Amino acid sequence: MKRKIWLLGLVTVSLAACEQYDGGNNDLSGQFINKLPEGVLEIAATNQNLEAVQIDPSSGCYIYRYAGPVETTFLPLRTVSGAPICTRKQ
């Protein structure tokens, strides 16, 4: 009897391991802006990925996808002086 219970528990845990895990902010990984405005291109710092840019709906600022050595995340798009580039005043 104990063997059947252990087997049933093992099958349940094994099936749960097959469940697809979604552990991120998918709301930020959707569509990117195809063509950035000329003004943004002129003031953006050069060390940023300008091919993967979005507008953060909560702040109205541009964010870009940064692929680091450990993880990929979104960071604010900044000017050469370090100020964030936004579509509306904060």
C-alpha positions as CSV (number, residue, x, y, z in Angstrom):
1,M,0.0,0.0,0.0
2,K,2.8,2.4,0.9
3,R,4.4,1.7,-2.4
4,K,1.3,2.8,-4.4
5,I,1.1,6.0,-2.4
6,W,4.7,6.8,-3.1
7,L,4.3,5.9,-6.8
8,L,1.2,8.2,-7.0
9,G,3.1,11.0,-5.3
10,L,6.1,10.6,-7.7
11,V,3.8,10.6,-10.7
12,T,2.1,13.8,-9.5
13,V,5.4,15.6,-8.9
14,S,6.8,14.4,-12.2
15,L,3.8,15.8,-14.1
16,A,4.0,19.1,-12.2
17,A,7.6,19.4,-13.5
18,C,6.3,19.3,-17.0
19,E,4.3,22.5,-16.4
20,Q,5.6,25.5,-18.3
21,Y,7.0,28.1,-16.0
22,D,6.5,31.8,-16.8
23,G,8.6,33.8,-14.5
24,G,9.0,37.3,-15.8
25,N,7.5,40.6,-16.7
26,N,5.9,39.7,-20.0
27,D,4.2,43.0,-20.2
28,L,7.6,44.6,-21.0
29,S,8.7,42.1,-23.5
30,G,6.1,42.8,-26.2
31,Q,6.5,44.9,-29.3
32,F,9.5,47.2,-29.8
33,I,9.4,50.6,-31.5
34,N,10.3,50.1,-35.2
35,K,11.6,53.6,-35.9
36,L,12.7,55.9,-33.1
37,P,12.0,59.7,-33.5
38,E,15.0,61.6,-34.9
39,G,15.2,63.7,-31.7
40,V,15.6,60.6,-29.5
41,L,18.3,59.2,-31.8
42,E,20.2,62.4,-31.6
43,I,20.3,62.6,-27.8
44,A,20.6,58.9,-26.8
45,A,23.9,57.7,-25.5
46,T,25.8,55.3,-27.8
47,N,26.2,52.3,-25.5
48,Q,22.5,51.4,-25.6
49,N,20.5,48.9,-27.7
50,L,18.4,51.2,-29.9
51,E,16.9,48.3,-31.8
52,A,14.9,47.0,-28.8
53,V,13.2,50.1,-27.4
54,Q,9.7,50.5,-25.8
55,I,7.8,53.1,-23.9
56,D,7.2,52.1,-20.3
57,P,3.4,52.7,-19.7
58,S,3.8,53.5,-16.0
59,S,6.4,56.3,-16.5
60,G,6.1,57.3,-20.1
61,C,9.9,57.0,-20.5
62,Y,11.8,55.0,-23.2
63,I,13.3,51.7,-22.0
64,Y,15.7,49.4,-23.9
65,R,16.5,45.7,-23.6
66,Y,19.9,45.2,-22.0
67,A,21.4,41.7,-22.4
68,G,23.9,41.4,-19.5
69,P,26.1,38.5,-18.7
70,V,23.6,37.0,-16.2
71,E,20.2,38.2,-17.3
72,T,18.3,40.3,-19.8
73,T,16.3,43.2,-18.4
74,F,14.9,46.6,-19.4
75,L,16.7,49.8,-18.5
76,P,15.8,53.4,-19.0
77,L,17.1,54.9,-22.2
78,R,19.4,57.8,-21.2
79,T,21.0,60.8,-22.8
80,V,24.8,61.3,-22.9
81,S,24.5,63.3,-19.7
82,G,22.6,60.4,-18.0
83,A,19.1,61.8,-17.9
84,P,16.2,59.5,-18.8
85,I,14.5,60.1,-22.2
86,C,10.7,60.4,-21.6
87,T,7.7,61.2,-23.7
88,R,6.1,63.4,-21.0
89,K,7.5,65.5,-18.1
90,Q,7.9,63.7,-14.8
